[in-house]
Amino acid sequence: MDKLPGILAFVDGVTAAAIGAIVGAVIVIARRTIVDVPTSMLAIAAVLLLLRFKKLSEPMIVTGTAPTRRAWT
């Protein structure tokens, strides 16, 4: 791969574009779904858990937050 700088630059650009698209989608979805205090607390807790535990899977987050959300409704 070291001999193909054009391909490396292309892959870097595609990666940056994908990250930008994902972040944009997260912002749009968050604005539409985080509308009250309990939901915002769950969102903050999920972000903190993801920052703390890099290998934490999405099903674990859903499993952990489902009982707390159920208690608020």
DRENLUMLUM-402896 format. One record per residue: residue in three letters; residue number from 1; x, y, z negated of N, C-alpha, C in turn. Coordinates in pm, 1 decimal. Layout:
REM DRENLUMLUM-402896
<gudren: ALA | keza: NUM | n.X: X | n.Y: Y | n.Z: Z | ca.X: X | ca.Y: Y | ca.Z: Z | c.X: X | c.Y: Y | c.Z: Z>;
...
***
This chain:
REM DRENLUMLUM-402896
<gudren: MET | keza: 1 | n.X: 80.8 | n.Y: -120.0 | n.Z: 0.0 | ca.X: 0.0 | ca.Y: 0.0 | ca.Z: 0.0 | c.X: 85.3 | c.Y: 126.6 | c.Z: 0.0>;
<gudren: ASP | keza: 2 | n.X: 208.0 | n.Y: 116.1 | n.Z: -46.0 | ca.X: 293.0 | ca.Y: 234.1 | ca.Z: -50.8 | c.X: 324.5 | c.Y: 287.8 | c.Z: 88.8>;
<gudren: LYS | keza: 3 | n.X: 311.2 | n.Y: 203.9 | n.Z: 188.7 | ca.X: 344.4 | ca.Y: 245.8 | ca.Z: 323.7 | c.X: 226.7 | c.Y: 310.6 | c.Z: 395.6>;
<gudren: LEU | keza: 4 | n.X: 112.2 | n.Y: 315.7 | n.Z: 330.9 | ca.X: -7.5 | ca.Y: 369.5 | ca.Z: 394.1 | c.X: -64.8 | c.Y: 485.6 | c.Z: 312.2>;
<gudren: PRO | keza: 5 | n.X: 1.2 | n.Y: 601.2 | n.Z: 313.7 | ca.X: -46.6 | ca.Y: 713.4 | ca.Z: 231.6 | c.X: -183.3 | c.Y: 765.1 | c.Z: 275.4>;
<gudren: GLY | keza: 6 | n.X: -216.6 | n.Y: 749.7 | n.Z: 401.6 | ca.X: -347.7 | ca.Y: 793.6 | ca.Z: 448.2 | c.X: -459.8 | c.Y: 713.6 | c.Z: 385.6>;
<gudren: ILE | keza: 7 | n.X: -439.4 | n.Y: 583.1 | n.Z: 373.6 | ca.X: -541.2 | ca.Y: 498.2 | ca.Z: 312.1 | c.X: -552.9 | c.Y: 528.6 | c.Z: 163.2>;
<gudren: LEU | keza: 8 | n.X: -439.4 | n.Y: 551.4 | n.Z: 97.2 | ca.X: -442.8 | ca.Y: 586.1 | ca.Z: -45.2 | c.X: -517.7 | c.Y: 716.8 | c.Z: -67.9>;
<gudren: ALA | keza: 9 | n.X: -494.5 | n.Y: 815.2 | n.Z: 17.0 | ca.X: -564.6 | ca.Y: 943.0 | ca.Z: 4.8 | c.X: -714.3 | c.Y: 925.3 | c.Z: 29.0>;
<gudren: PHE | keza: 10 | n.X: -748.6 | n.Y: 842.1 | n.Z: 127.0 | ca.X: -889.5 | ca.Y: 814.6 | ca.Z: 154.9 | c.X: -957.8 | c.Y: 748.6 | c.Z: 35.3>;
<gudren: VAL | keza: 11 | n.X: -893.4 | n.Y: 649.0 | n.Z: -22.8 | ca.X: -950.4 | ca.Y: 579.1 | ca.Z: -138.2 | c.X: -965.1 | c.Y: 674.5 | c.Z: -256.2>;
<gudren: ASP | keza: 12 | n.X: -867.8 | n.Y: 760.9 | n.Z: -278.1 | ca.X: -878.1 | ca.Y: 859.8 | ca.Z: -385.5 | c.X: -995.9 | c.Y: 953.5 | c.Z: -362.5>;
<gudren: GLY | keza: 13 | n.X: -1014.6 | n.Y: 994.9 | n.Z: -238.9 | ca.X: -1126.1 | ca.Y: 1083.9 | ca.Z: -206.7 | c.X: -1260.8 | c.Y: 1016.3 | c.Z: -224.6>;
<gudren: VAL | keza: 14 | n.X: -1270.8 | n.Y: 892.3 | n.Z: -180.9 | ca.X: -1396.5 | ca.Y: 818.0 | ca.Z: -197.7 | c.X: -1426.1 | c.Y: 796.0 | c.Z: -345.9>;
<gudren: THR | keza: 15 | n.X: -1323.4 | n.Y: 767.1 | n.Z: -423.7 | ca.X: -1342.2 | ca.Y: 748.0 | ca.Z: -567.9 | c.X: -1392.4 | c.Y: 875.8 | c.Z: -633.2>;
<gudren: ALA | keza: 16 | n.X: -1332.2 | n.Y: 988.9 | n.Z: -598.1 | ca.X: -1375.8 | ca.Y: 1116.9 | ca.Z: -653.9 | c.X: -1519.9 | c.Y: 1148.7 | c.Z: -613.6>;
<gudren: ALA | keza: 17 | n.X: -1556.0 | n.Y: 1120.3 | n.Z: -490.2 | ca.X: -1692.5 | ca.Y: 1145.0 | ca.Z: -445.0 | c.X: -1792.0 | c.Y: 1056.2 | c.Z: -519.0>;
<gudren: ALA | keza: 18 | n.X: -1756.6 | n.Y: 931.6 | n.Z: -540.5 | ca.X: -1846.1 | ca.Y: 839.9 | ca.Z: -612.4 | c.X: -1864.9 | c.Y: 884.8 | c.Z: -756.7>;
<gudren: ILE | keza: 19 | n.X: -1757.7 | n.Y: 925.3 | n.Z: -820.8 | ca.X: -1767.8 | ca.Y: 973.4 | ca.Z: -958.9 | c.X: -1855.2 | c.Y: 1097.8 | c.Z: -965.0>;
<gudren: GLY | keza: 20 | n.X: -1837.6 | n.Y: 1188.3 | n.Z: -870.8 | ca.X: -1920.1 | ca.Y: 1308.5 | ca.Z: -866.0 | c.X: -2067.7 | c.Y: 1276.9 | c.Z: -847.1>;
<gudren: ALA | keza: 21 | n.X: -2097.9 | n.Y: 1181.6 | n.Z: -760.4 | ca.X: -2236.9 | ca.Y: 1142.7 | ca.Z: -737.2 | c.X: -2298.4 | c.Y: 1079.8 | c.Z: -861.3>;
<gudren: ILE | keza: 22 | n.X: -2222.5 | n.Y: 997.1 | n.Z: -929.8 | ca.X: -2273.1 | ca.Y: 932.5 | ca.Z: -1051.1 | c.X: -2297.7 | c.Y: 1035.2 | c.Z: -1160.9>;
<gudren: VAL | keza: 23 | n.X: -2204.7 | n.Y: 1127.7 | n.Z: -1178.9 | ca.X: -2221.9 | ca.Y: 1231.5 | ca.Z: -1281.5 | c.X: -2342.6 | c.Y: 1318.5 | c.Z: -1248.8>;
<gudren: GLY | keza: 24 | n.X: -2359.3 | n.Y: 1352.5 | n.Z: -1122.9 | ca.X: -2476.0 | ca.Y: 1431.0 | ca.Z: -1083.2 | c.X: -2606.2 | c.Y: 1359.0 | c.Z: -1111.8>;
<gudren: ALA | keza: 25 | n.X: -2610.1 | n.Y: 1230.7 | n.Z: -1083.1 | ca.X: -2730.5 | ca.Y: 1152.3 | ca.Z: -1110.4 | c.X: -2757.7 | c.Y: 1143.9 | c.Z: -1259.6>;
<gudren: VAL | keza: 26 | n.X: -2653.6 | n.Y: 1127.8 | n.Z: -1339.1 | ca.X: -2670.6 | ca.Y: 1121.5 | ca.Z: -1485.0 | c.X: -2728.9 | c.Y: 1252.4 | c.Z: -1537.7>;
<gudren: ILE | keza: 27 | n.X: -2682.2 | n.Y: 1363.4 | n.Z: -1485.9 | ca.X: -2732.9 | ca.Y: 1493.4 | ca.Z: -1531.6 | c.X: -2880.4 | c.Y: 1509.3 | c.Z: -1496.6>;
<gudren: VAL | keza: 28 | n.X: -2918.0 | n.Y: 1473.8 | n.Z: -1374.6 | ca.X: -3058.0 | ca.Y: 1485.4 | ca.Z: -1333.2 | c.X: -3146.7 | c.Y: 1394.4 | c.Z: -1417.1>;
<gudren: ILE | keza: 29 | n.X: -3105.9 | n.Y: 1270.2 | n.Z: -1435.5 | ca.X: -3186.1 | ca.Y: 1176.4 | ca.Z: -1513.2 | c.X: -3195.3 | c.Y: 1220.9 | c.Z: -1659.6>;
<gudren: ALA | keza: 30 | n.X: -3084.8 | n.Y: 1269.0 | n.Z: -1714.6 | ca.X: -3085.1 | ca.Y: 1313.6 | ca.Z: -1854.8 | c.X: -3179.7 | c.Y: 1431.4 | c.Z: -1874.5>;
<gudren: ARG | keza: 31 | n.X: -3180.6 | n.Y: 1525.5 | n.Z: -1782.7 | ca.X: -3270.2 | ca.Y: 1640.8 | ca.Z: -1795.6 | c.X: -3416.6 | c.Y: 1600.4 | c.Z: -1793.9>;
<gudren: ARG | keza: 32 | n.X: -3446.8 | n.Y: 1496.7 | n.Z: -1720.6 | ca.X: -3586.4 | ca.Y: 1454.0 | ca.Z: -1709.4 | c.X: -3630.8 | c.Y: 1361.4 | c.Z: -1821.8>;
<gudren: THR | keza: 33 | n.X: -3537.4 | n.Y: 1294.6 | n.Z: -1886.0 | ca.X: -3577.1 | ca.Y: 1195.0 | ca.Z: -1985.7 | c.X: -3550.6 | c.Y: 1235.8 | c.Z: -2129.9>;
<gudren: ILE | keza: 34 | n.X: -3453.9 | n.Y: 1320.8 | n.Z: -2153.5 | ca.X: -3423.8 | ca.Y: 1362.3 | ca.Z: -2291.3 | c.X: -3506.9 | c.Y: 1486.6 | c.Z: -2320.9>;
<gudren: VAL | keza: 35 | n.X: -3624.1 | n.Y: 1462.5 | n.Z: -2381.3 | ca.X: -3719.2 | ca.Y: 1571.6 | ca.Z: -2399.9 | c.X: -3755.9 | c.Y: 1595.7 | c.Z: -2546.6>;
<gudren: ASP | keza: 36 | n.X: -3709.0 | n.Y: 1510.6 | n.Z: -2638.3 | ca.X: -3742.9 | ca.Y: 1529.2 | ca.Z: -2778.1 | c.X: -3621.8 | c.Y: 1493.9 | c.Z: -2864.6>;
<gudren: VAL | keza: 37 | n.X: -3633.3 | n.Y: 1520.0 | n.Z: -2992.3 | ca.X: -3521.5 | ca.Y: 1499.5 | ca.Z: -3084.5 | c.X: -3480.5 | c.Y: 1352.7 | c.Z: -3096.1>;
<gudren: PRO | keza: 38 | n.X: -3572.0 | n.Y: 1258.5 | n.Z: -3113.4 | ca.X: -3528.2 | ca.Y: 1118.3 | ca.Z: -3122.8 | c.X: -3454.7 | c.Y: 1070.1 | c.Z: -2997.5>;
<gudren: THR | keza: 39 | n.X: -3504.2 | n.Y: 1108.1 | n.Z: -2882.2 | ca.X: -3437.9 | ca.Y: 1066.7 | ca.Z: -2758.6 | c.X: -3300.2 | c.Y: 1129.9 | c.Z: -2746.0>;
<gudren: SER | keza: 40 | n.X: -3287.5 | n.Y: 1254.9 | n.Z: -2785.0 | ca.X: -3157.0 | ca.Y: 1319.4 | ca.Z: -2778.5 | c.X: -3059.6 | c.Y: 1257.0 | c.Z: -2878.0>;
<gudren: MET | keza: 41 | n.X: -3109.6 | n.Y: 1216.5 | n.Z: -2993.6 | ca.X: -3022.0 | ca.Y: 1150.4 | ca.Z: -3090.3 | c.X: -2974.2 | c.Y: 1015.4 | c.Z: -3037.0>;
<gudren: LEU | keza: 42 | n.X: -3063.2 | n.Y: 941.3 | n.Z: -2971.3 | ca.X: -3023.7 | ca.Y: 814.6 | ca.Z: -2911.8 | c.X: -2922.0 | c.Y: 835.3 | c.Z: -2799.8>;
<gudren: ALA | keza: 43 | n.X: -2942.4 | n.Y: 938.7 | n.Z: -2720.3 | ca.X: -2848.1 | ca.Y: 967.1 | ca.Z: -2611.2 | c.X: -2710.6 | c.Y: 1002.3 | c.Z: -2666.5>;
<gudren: ILE | keza: 44 | n.X: -2706.8 | n.Y: 1083.7 | n.Z: -2769.5 | ca.X: -2578.8 | ca.Y: 1121.3 | ca.Z: -2830.4 | c.X: -2511.5 | c.Y: 998.8 | c.Z: -2891.5>;
<gudren: ALA | keza: 45 | n.X: -2589.1 | n.Y: 915.5 | n.Z: -2959.7 | ca.X: -2532.0 | ca.Y: 793.7 | ca.Z: -3018.8 | c.X: -2476.1 | c.Y: 701.3 | c.Z: -2911.2>;
<gudren: ALA | keza: 46 | n.X: -2547.5 | n.Y: 687.7 | n.Z: -2800.5 | ca.X: -2499.4 | ca.Y: 601.7 | ca.Z: -2692.0 | c.X: -2370.6 | c.Y: 655.2 | c.Z: -2631.7>;
<gudren: VAL | keza: 47 | n.X: -2363.3 | n.Y: 785.8 | n.Z: -2612.0 | ca.X: -2240.4 | ca.Y: 845.7 | ca.Z: -2557.1 | c.X: -2124.1 | c.Y: 825.9 | c.Z: -2653.2>;
<gudren: LEU | keza: 48 | n.X: -2147.2 | n.Y: 847.3 | n.Z: -2781.8 | ca.X: -2040.1 | ca.Y: 829.4 | ca.Z: -2880.0 | c.X: -1993.4 | c.Y: 684.4 | c.Z: -2885.7>;
<gudren: LEU | keza: 49 | n.X: -2087.7 | n.Y: 590.6 | n.Z: -2879.3 | ca.X: -2049.2 | ca.Y: 449.6 | ca.Z: -2878.1 | c.X: -1967.6 | c.Y: 414.5 | c.Z: -2753.8>;
<gudren: LEU | keza: 50 | n.X: -2009.8 | n.Y: 467.5 | n.Z: -2639.7 | ca.X: -1935.7 | ca.Y: 439.6 | ca.Z: -2516.3 | c.X: -1796.5 | c.Y: 501.4 | c.Z: -2518.4>;
<gudren: LEU | keza: 51 | n.X: -1783.0 | n.Y: 617.7 | n.Z: -2580.7 | ca.X: -1650.1 | ca.Y: 679.4 | ca.Z: -2591.8 | c.X: -1561.5 | c.Y: 602.5 | c.Z: -2689.5>;
<gudren: ARG | keza: 52 | n.X: -1621.7 | n.Y: 548.6 | n.Z: -2793.4 | ca.X: -1545.3 | ca.Y: 476.0 | ca.Z: -2895.6 | c.X: -1506.9 | c.Y: 336.4 | c.Z: -2849.2>;
<gudren: PHE | keza: 53 | n.X: -1602.7 | n.Y: 264.1 | n.Z: -2791.0 | ca.X: -1580.3 | ca.Y: 127.0 | ca.Z: -2746.8 | c.X: -1586.0 | c.Y: 123.5 | c.Z: -2594.5>;
<gudren: LYS | keza: 54 | n.X: -1471.8 | n.Y: 123.3 | n.Z: -2531.4 | ca.X: -1464.7 | ca.Y: 132.5 | ca.Z: -2385.3 | c.X: -1525.7 | c.Y: 11.7 | c.Z: -2315.5>;
<gudren: LYS | keza: 55 | n.X: -1527.4 | n.Y: -103.4 | n.Z: -2377.9 | ca.X: -1577.4 | ca.Y: -225.6 | ca.Z: -2314.9 | c.X: -1720.2 | c.Y: -259.3 | c.Z: -2357.9>;
<gudren: LEU | keza: 56 | n.X: -1791.5 | n.Y: -164.6 | n.Z: -2414.5 | ca.X: -1928.2 | ca.Y: -188.3 | ca.Z: -2460.0 | c.X: -2021.2 | c.Y: -197.6 | c.Z: -2339.0>;
<gudren: SER | keza: 57 | n.X: -2096.7 | n.Y: -306.7 | n.Z: -2330.9 | ca.X: -2183.2 | ca.Y: -327.3 | ca.Z: -2214.7 | c.X: -2318.7 | c.Y: -259.6 | c.Z: -2235.4>;
<gudren: GLU | keza: 58 | n.X: -2384.4 | n.Y: -231.0 | n.Z: -2126.5 | ca.X: -2513.9 | ca.Y: -164.6 | ca.Z: -2130.8 | c.X: -2619.3 | c.Y: -246.2 | c.Z: -2206.3>;
<gudren: PRO | keza: 59 | n.X: -2625.1 | n.Y: -378.7 | n.Z: -2186.8 | ca.X: -2724.3 | ca.Y: -454.2 | ca.Z: -2264.6 | c.X: -2704.7 | c.Y: -442.4 | c.Z: -2416.1>;
<gudren: MET | keza: 60 | n.X: -2581.7 | n.Y: -429.8 | n.Z: -2459.5 | ca.X: -2557.2 | ca.Y: -412.1 | ca.Z: -2603.4 | c.X: -2614.0 | c.Y: -278.6 | c.Z: -2651.7>;
<gudren: ILE | keza: 61 | n.X: -2600.1 | n.Y: -173.4 | n.Z: -2572.0 | ca.X: -2654.4 | ca.Y: -42.6 | ca.Z: -2609.4 | c.X: -2806.4 | c.Y: -49.1 | c.Z: -2615.6>;
<gudren: VAL | keza: 62 | n.X: -2868.3 | n.Y: -109.8 | n.Z: -2515.3 | ca.X: -3014.1 | ca.Y: -121.6 | ca.Z: -2513.1 | c.X: -3061.7 | c.Y: -202.9 | c.Z: -2631.8>;
<gudren: THR | keza: 63 | n.X: -2995.2 | n.Y: -312.5 | n.Z: -2660.0 | ca.X: -3033.7 | ca.Y: -397.2 | ca.Z: -2772.6 | c.X: -3019.8 | c.Y: -322.7 | c.Z: -2904.4>;
<gudren: GLY | keza: 64 | n.X: -2915.6 | n.Y: -243.1 | n.Z: -2917.1 | ca.X: -2893.4 | ca.Y: -169.9 | ca.Z: -3041.1 | c.X: -2986.4 | c.Y: -52.6 | c.Z: -3061.3>;
<gudren: THR | keza: 65 | n.X: -3028.6 | n.Y: 12.2 | n.Z: -2954.3 | ca.X: -3112.3 | ca.Y: 131.4 | ca.Z: -2968.8 | c.X: -3261.5 | c.Y: 100.8 | c.Z: -2964.4>;
<gudren: ALA | keza: 66 | n.X: -3299.7 | n.Y: -13.0 | n.Z: -2910.6 | ca.X: -3442.6 | ca.Y: -45.4 | ca.Z: -2898.7 | c.X: -3515.3 | c.Y: -46.2 | c.Z: -3032.8>;
<gudren: PRO | keza: 67 | n.X: -3461.9 | n.Y: -108.6 | n.Z: -3137.4 | ca.X: -3534.9 | ca.Y: -107.2 | ca.Z: -3265.1 | c.X: -3549.9 | c.Y: 33.4 | c.Z: -3324.2>;
<gudren: THR | keza: 68 | n.X: -3452.7 | n.Y: 117.7 | n.Z: -3308.7 | ca.X: -3463.3 | ca.Y: 252.6 | ca.Z: -3364.6 | c.X: -3565.7 | c.Y: 334.9 | c.Z: -3289.8>;
<gudren: ARG | keza: 69 | n.X: -3571.8 | n.Y: 319.1 | n.Z: -3158.1 | ca.X: -3671.6 | ca.Y: 391.9 | ca.Z: -3080.0 | c.X: -3811.6 | c.Y: 341.7 | c.Z: -3114.6>;
<gudren: ARG | keza: 70 | n.X: -3825.0 | n.Y: 214.5 | n.Z: -3135.9 | ca.X: -3954.8 | ca.Y: 156.9 | ca.Z: -3170.5 | c.X: -4003.0 | c.Y: 211.7 | c.Z: -3306.2>;
<gudren: ALA | keza: 71 | n.X: -3910.3 | n.Y: 235.9 | n.Z: -3396.2 | ca.X: -3947.1 | ca.Y: 285.9 | ca.Z: -3529.2 | c.X: -3998.3 | c.Y: 430.7 | c.Z: -3522.6>;
<gudren: TRP | keza: 72 | n.X: -3955.5 | n.Y: 508.3 | n.Z: -3423.0 | ca.X: -3999.0 | ca.Y: 647.7 | ca.Z: -3412.0 | c.X: -4132.0 | c.Y: 663.9 | c.Z: -3342.4>;
<gudren: THR | keza: 73 | n.X: -4178.3 | n.Y: 560.5 | n.Z: -3275.6 | ca.X: -4304.9 | ca.Y: 577.0 | ca.Z: -3201.3 | c.X: -4423.5 | c.Y: 529.7 | c.Z: -3279.9>;
***
